[in-house]
Amino acid sequence: MAEQAKNKWNSFNLEIVTPEQVVVKEEVEGVIIPSTDGLLGILRNHAPFIGALDIGVIKYLQEGTSHYIACNMGIFEMSGNMLRILPDTAERGEKIDVDRARNAKKRAEGRIERRARELDLLRAEMALKRSLARLKAAEAAEKK
């Protein structure tokens, strides 16, 4: 009972919502976000702010256990001990189809090697970044 009360004092609400679904809606002790300005660590009572989310892996700690979410670009807001993250897409590490992510990585690397048109190169680089984030989240979730 004392441990639960202790966790309540150290936790805050986290919501990760895509246009299709609510991926996470939980109380957590800490979050690391891949922002366009670099990795950001968030704890309870963080100052309010809004930022741009980058492609990468969101890591959050809940009851001493780390959880990993592969995400695409989007925005996030911290306000009143509520962190809302709104990525275009997000996927829990343990639910990622690793073979599919590896195939996407290979396709993107092939496009980059061919260096077709400028637009295709940028698109391939973004696809590669997304596939690497998915693989990283899946690998981290598997290790826990």
VOPAGU-2260 file (C-alpha; in pm, 1 decimal, decimal comma):
REM VOPAGU-2260
SITE   aa  ch    i         X         Y         Z
SITE  MET   A    0       0,0       0,0       0,0
SITE  ALA   A    1     278,4     242,9      88,3
SITE  GLU   A    2     453,1     156,8    -241,8
SITE  GLN   A    3     135,8     239,9    -439,6
SITE  ALA   A    4     104,3     574,1    -262,8
SITE  LYS   A    5     471,5     645,9    -331,5
SITE  ASN   A    6     424,2     572,6    -705,1
SITE  LYS   A    7     118,9     802,2    -721,0
SITE  TRP   A    8     332,2    1092,7    -599,2
SITE  ASN   A    9     595,7    1025,3    -865,8
SITE  SER   A   10     368,5     947,3   -1162,0
SITE  PHE   A   11     184,3    1145,5   -1426,1
SITE  ASN   A   12     -54,3    1067,1   -1712,4
SITE  LEU   A   13      69,4     967,7   -2056,4
SITE  GLU   A   14    -146,0     948,4   -2368,6
SITE  ILE   A   15     -13,9     842,2   -2707,3
SITE  VAL   A   16    -287,2     882,9   -2967,6
SITE  THR   A   17    -267,8     834,6   -3345,6
SITE  PRO   A   18    -547,0     924,7   -3588,9
SITE  GLU   A   19    -651,8     555,9   -3579,2
SITE  GLN   A   20    -621,2     456,1   -3213,7
SITE  VAL   A   21    -522,6     523,8   -2855,3
SITE  VAL   A   22    -189,1     342,3   -2821,6
SITE  VAL   A   23    -115,9     430,2   -2456,4
SITE  LYS   A   24    -329,5     583,0   -2182,3
SITE  GLU   A   25    -152,3     510,1   -1853,2
SITE  GLU   A   26      11,9     651,7   -1543,4
SITE  VAL   A   27     390,4     649,9   -1580,2
SITE  GLU   A   28     697,9     756,0   -1384,0
SITE  GLY   A   29     901,3     894,1   -1675,4
SITE  VAL   A   30     913,9     929,7   -2053,9
SITE  ILE   A   31    1191,6     983,1   -2308,1
SITE  ILE   A   32    1071,0    1143,3   -2631,8
SITE  PRO   A   33    1252,7    1171,4   -2966,7
SITE  SER   A   34    1190,2    1539,5   -3041,9
SITE  THR   A   35    1320,1    1728,0   -3344,2
SITE  ASP   A   36    1557,3    1902,3   -3098,6
SITE  GLY   A   37    1694,6    1574,1   -2959,3
SITE  LEU   A   38    1586,6    1335,7   -2684,5
SITE  LEU   A   39    1376,8    1487,0   -2405,5
SITE  GLY   A   40    1326,8    1334,7   -2062,2
SITE  ILE   A   41     995,8    1408,6   -1889,2
SITE  LEU   A   42     910,0    1358,3   -1522,1
SITE  ARG   A   43     616,9    1461,3   -1302,1
SITE  ASN   A   44     568,5    1839,1   -1260,5
SITE  HIS   A   45     761,0    1922,8   -1578,6
SITE  ALA   A   46     706,3    2277,8   -1702,0
SITE  PRO   A   47     432,3    2309,3   -1966,2
SITE  PHE   A   48     552,3    2304,8   -2326,6
SITE  ILE   A   49     467,7    2196,2   -2680,7
SITE  GLY   A   50     716,0    2036,3   -2919,6
SITE  ALA   A   51     767,3    1855,3   -3246,6
SITE  LEU   A   52     803,4    1477,6   -3236,7
SITE  ASP   A   53    1063,2    1310,9   -3458,1
SITE  ILE   A   54    1069,7     956,8   -3595,2
SITE  GLY   A   55    1213,3     730,6   -3327,9
SITE  VAL   A   56    1136,6     535,4   -3013,1
SITE  ILE   A   57     937,6     664,6   -2716,8
SITE  LYS   A   58    1048,0     497,1   -2394,9
SITE  TYR   A   59     839,0     514,4   -2080,6
SITE  LEU   A   60     876,0     370,6   -1732,7
SITE  GLN   A   61     574,9     223,1   -1556,8
SITE  GLU   A   62     603,2      53,5   -1218,2
SITE  GLY   A   63     973,7      -5,1   -1274,3
SITE  THR   A   64     931,0    -161,2   -1619,9
SITE  SER   A   65    1043,2       2,5   -1945,2
SITE  HIS   A   66     806,9       7,9   -2243,9
SITE  TYR   A   67     894,8     104,3   -2602,4
SITE  ILE   A   68     682,6     262,1   -2876,3
SITE  ALA   A   69     806,8     315,9   -3234,3
SITE  CYS   A   70     661,4     645,2   -3358,1
SITE  ASN   A   71     645,0     860,7   -3665,3
SITE  MET   A   72     653,3    1240,4   -3666,5
SITE  GLY   A   73     392,1    1444,9   -3480,9
SITE  ILE   A   74     357,8    1679,8   -3186,5
SITE  PHE   A   75     350,9    1653,8   -2807,2
SITE  GLU   A   76     229,7    1867,1   -2519,8
SITE  MET   A   77     305,7    1861,1   -2148,1
SITE  SER   A   78      52,1    2040,1   -1930,0
SITE  GLY   A   79     -62,5    1983,8   -1573,0
SITE  ASN   A   80     104,6    1642,7   -1527,0
SITE  MET   A   81     -46,3    1517,5   -1854,2
SITE  LEU   A   82     182,0    1435,0   -2147,8
SITE  ARG   A   83      -4,9    1397,0   -2475,5
SITE  ILE   A   84     188,4    1262,8   -2773,2
SITE  LEU   A   85      16,4    1277,5   -3112,5
SITE  PRO   A   86     224,9    1092,7   -3374,1
SITE  ASP   A   87     108,8    1009,1   -3726,2
SITE  THR   A   88     167,3     642,1   -3639,6
SITE  ALA   A   89     280,6     453,3   -3330,2
SITE  GLU   A   90     334,4      86,8   -3254,8
SITE  ARG   A   91     420,2     -95,9   -2933,4
SITE  GLY   A   92     759,3    -264,7   -2955,9
SITE  GLU   A   93     624,9    -607,2   -2861,8
SITE  LYS   A   94     366,2    -593,7   -3143,8
SITE  ILE   A   95     604,5    -503,4   -3425,1
SITE  ASP   A   96     637,4    -751,0   -3711,5
SITE  VAL   A   97    1017,9    -770,6   -3718,5
SITE  ASP   A   98    1035,3    -944,8   -4057,8
SITE  ARG   A   99     820,2    -673,5   -4214,6
SITE  ALA   A  100    1039,0    -401,2   -4058,9
SITE  ARG   A  101    1357,0    -571,2   -4184,6
SITE  ASN   A  102    1211,6    -593,0   -4535,8
SITE  ALA   A  103    1117,4    -223,6   -4525,2
SITE  LYS   A  104    1471,2    -141,1   -4414,0
SITE  LYS   A  105    1619,4    -339,4   -4706,4
SITE  ARG   A  106    1387,0    -169,5   -4958,1
SITE  ALA   A  107    1477,0     176,3   -4825,6
SITE  GLU   A  108    1849,9      99,5   -4830,0
SITE  GLY   A  109    1816,5     -19,2   -5191,2
SITE  ARG   A  110    1644,0     303,1   -5294,1
SITE  ILE   A  111    1913,0     508,8   -5123,9
SITE  GLU   A  112    2188,3     313,5   -5303,1
SITE  ARG   A  113    2021,7     376,6   -5642,0
SITE  ARG   A  114    1985,5     749,5   -5561,2
SITE  ALA   A  115    1703,0     804,1   -5807,8
SITE  ARG   A  116    1537,8    1144,6   -5805,3
SITE  GLU   A  117    1580,4    1389,2   -5513,2
SITE  LEU   A  118    1222,9    1335,7   -5389,6
SITE  ASP   A  119    1265,1     956,4   -5391,5
SITE  LEU   A  120    1588,6     986,1   -5192,3
SITE  LEU   A  121    1421,0    1188,7   -4916,5
SITE  ARG   A  122    1129,3     946,3   -4909,5
SITE  ALA   A  123    1368,8     649,7   -4887,4
SITE  GLU   A  124    1563,6     812,8   -4604,2
SITE  MET   A  125    1240,6     868,6   -4407,7
SITE  ALA   A  126    1132,8     508,1   -4470,7
SITE  LEU   A  127    1472,7     386,7   -4351,3
SITE  LYS   A  128    1447,0     597,4   -4034,6
SITE  ARG   A  129    1097,5     457,7   -3962,1
SITE  SER   A  130    1207,2      96,9   -4015,1
SITE  LEU   A  131    1510,7     145,2   -3790,1
SITE  ALA   A  132    1289,3     291,7   -3515,8
SITE  ARG   A  133    1053,6      -5,7   -3542,8
SITE  LEU   A  134    1342,5    -252,3   -3521,4
SITE  LYS   A  135    1494,6     -67,9   -3225,2
SITE  ALA   A  136    1160,8     -67,0   -3035,6
SITE  ALA   A  137    1102,4    -436,1   -3109,3
SITE  GLU   A  138    1453,7    -529,2   -2996,1
SITE  ALA   A  139    1424,5    -323,5   -2675,2
SITE  ALA   A  140    1082,9    -473,8   -2594,4
SITE  GLU   A  141    1219,9    -824,4   -2648,9
SITE  LYS   A  142    1508,8    -766,7   -2404,1
SITE  LYS   A  143    1295,5    -652,1   -2109,2
